[in-house]
Amino acid sequence: MKMHMAYRKFWLIPGAILILAVIGCCITIGIWQSGPKLPKLRTAPTFSLPNIQGSPVGLSDSAGKVRLIEFFFANCPDICPATTMNMVTMQNHLSESGIFGNQVEFLSITFDPERDTPEALTAYAKQIGINQGPGWQLLRGTEQETQQIANNFGIMVVKQKDGQFAHSIKSLFLIDGEGVIRQVFDMGTTMDTTEIEKSIKKLVKSL
């Protein structure tokens, strides 16, 4: 009997070690998959601008949601349309996940309200695939208003003689439900939409 008990104890030790190793591995994988927490960069500047329908939209109106804010202009020949098309891809993926609109909102602010009229932005949205509504709003104010808001976000904007705009490439801001900027992304073809989606979903889990 004593030998039998000793035999059982002998096998319990490596069994316990194996279980602990499996648990440790699972914890490590979980940490690796979730990744490090996103830093809190600074509080996002507040603003309020009309949407295409003329209704005022403020950043605080979407409090509690994860926001992705894009600064753009529809006549941009390269970076802006590439960025918006990448956002459309993310829009579609997040819609499939069931979080677009109710937990995630995109806000696109134009630098160029003179040419980006409500009619022009409506056509732009239709052409590029933006699903306007609770998930994505296109905003326009006066040129002075949008210039000031861009400056408040730390974006350089310069109007050229031909009416085009030169602006900072880092013009895409990820804001959490409490209004804190968590990441700032490059625009255009260098955007890593997969990484941005992961960051968005990470913040959604913390809501």
Residue pairs with C-beta under 8 A, 6 or more apart in sequence:
34 202
35 198
35 202
38 174
38 176
38 182
38 183
38 199
38 202
38 203
39 182
39 183
40 180
40 181
40 182
41 180
41 181
41 182
41 183
41 184
42 180
42 181
43 179
43 180
43 181
44 59
44 67
44 69
44 153
44 173
44 175
44 179
44 180
44 181
45 59
45 149
45 152
45 153
46 58
46 59
46 60
46 179
47 58
47 59
47 109
47 149
47 152
48 56
48 57
48 58
48 59
49 56
49 57
49 109
49 139
49 140
49 141
49 145
49 146
49 149
50 56
50 57
50 139
50 140
50 141
51 57
51 137
51 138
51 139
51 140
52 118
52 121
52 122
52 125
52 132
52 137
52 138
52 140
53 118
54 118
57 107
57 137
57 139
59 67
59 107
59 175
59 179
60 179
62 105
62 107
63 177
63 178
63 179
64 177
64 207
65 102
65 103
65 104
65 105
65 177
65 207
66 103
66 104
66 105
66 174
66 175
66 176
66 177
66 200
66 203
66 204
66 207
67 104
67 105
67 106
67 107
67 173
67 174
67 175
68 87
68 90
68 104
68 105
68 106
68 107
68 172
68 173
68 174
68 175
68 196
68 200
69 106
69 107
69 108
69 109
69 153
69 172
69 173
69 175
70 83
70 84
70 87
70 106
70 107
70 108
70 109
70 171
70 172
70 187
71 108
71 109
71 110
71 111
71 146
71 150
71 153
71 155
71 157
71 167
71 171
71 172
72 80
72 83
72 84
72 108
72 109
72 110
72 111
72 171
73 80
73 110
73 111
73 112
73 115
73 116
73 164
73 165
74 80
74 110
74 112
74 115
74 116
74 120
74 121
74 124
75 112
75 115
75 116
75 163
75 164
76 164
76 165
77 164
78 188
79 169
79 187
79 188
80 187
81 128
82 187
82 188
82 189
82 191
83 171
83 172
83 187
83 188
83 191
84 108
84 128
84 130
85 128
85 129
86 191
86 193
87 106
87 108
87 136
88 128
88 129
88 130
89 193
90 193
90 196
90 197
90 200
91 100
91 106
91 129
91 130
91 131
91 135
91 136
93 197
94 100
94 104
94 135
94 197
94 200
95 101
95 131
95 135
97 201
99 201
99 204
100 135
101 133
101 134
101 135
102 134
103 204
103 207
104 135
104 200
104 204
105 134
105 135
105 136
105 137
106 135
106 136
106 137
107 136
107 137
107 139
108 130
108 136
108 137
108 138
108 139
109 139
109 140
109 146
109 149
109 150
110 116
110 121
110 138
110 139
110 140
110 146
111 143
111 146
111 147
111 150
111 157
111 159
111 165
111 167
112 143
112 163
112 165
113 140
113 141
113 142
113 143
113 146
114 143
115 163
116 124
116 140
118 140
121 138
121 140
124 130
124 138
125 132
125 138
130 136
130 138
132 138
140 146
141 149
143 159
147 157
150 157
150 167
150 171
151 157
153 171
153 173
154 168
155 167
155 168
155 170
155 171
156 166
156 167
156 168
157 165
157 166
157 167
157 168
158 165
158 166
158 167
159 165
160 166
169 186
169 187
169 188
170 184
170 185
170 186
170 187
171 187
172 184
172 185
172 186
172 187
172 191
172 196
173 181
173 183
173 184
173 185
174 181
174 182
174 183
174 184
174 185
174 196
174 199
174 200
174 203
175 181
175 182
176 182
176 203
176 206
177 203
177 206
177 207
182 199
182 203
183 196
183 199
185 191
185 192
185 196
